[in-house]
């Protein structure tokens, strides 16, 4: 290896960023700015994208799909629409620096899967670039830039278990005892988040009594999380976007049923979908549910994940 390439590698910064599920996703009415007020409980899961940034002659993003389990790399925009590119530009503006860096994304979180995969890459790029440039940026400022990039980006930076309000960008860390064990069923086709919110608005306009807009805080779920009892948490999982996701991809009903039939305590569409997330009693139960669900042929692929895990975290070089 030449000394030049060695120095490029030693200057690179890698950050690992988790996927999320929403254990509760309450959606209020459509606001004047095109967003909906949310009351949501996020949890970060042990399914990660890795984002590496390094100084370069031009701003460039490359994407590597890993293991065939993650996303379809072809669906990710690699130009200015890429959320990690937007993150780099936003931080460059804040720091008044020329954002010429390469961004390498190793993708395992499904694209358009309702697990904040794009937000994870933006969060990773922010944290990695702040480290590469040795910026002394206050956490609150970083989270504000994150919120400007997307509603889920602050949570991708923060991780853990948190209550999200506003567009989902205002976070309050939550007590969640112990570890929860999940099985994730990835769908063959993605779903666009705005399309799912639009579909919910349409369902509400047509059937307001079936899809109400009240949006209370999920106190019972929060108490169950604090107690750390999966069997108490499972019946409290709730997603207002689920009927909209099912309306756009009716086949997901079969996936949800198959997960419960396989022995999961509870299941739901994750965020705007179409990934389905199933809560299991423990790690062994999750492995058994994943094996049975794989055999049912109702998903592109199936894997287990645990939560909560931390947010965007710098990886130690050489490991
Ligand atoms: O914030 P983000 O860019 O991730 O949102 C993508 C889209 O999802 C928004 O343009 C909007 O259509 C929808 N959305 C919403 N209400 C939210 C969050 C997202 O309607 N709280």
Boltz pocket constraint, residues with backbone or C-beta under 6 A from the ligand:
constraints:
  - pocket:
      binder: B
      contacts: [[A, 34], [A, 35], [A, 36], [A, 37], [A, 38], [A, 149], [A, 150], [A, 151], [A, 152], [A, 166], [A, 167], [A, 168], [A, 193], [A, 194], [A, 197]]
      max_distance: 6.0
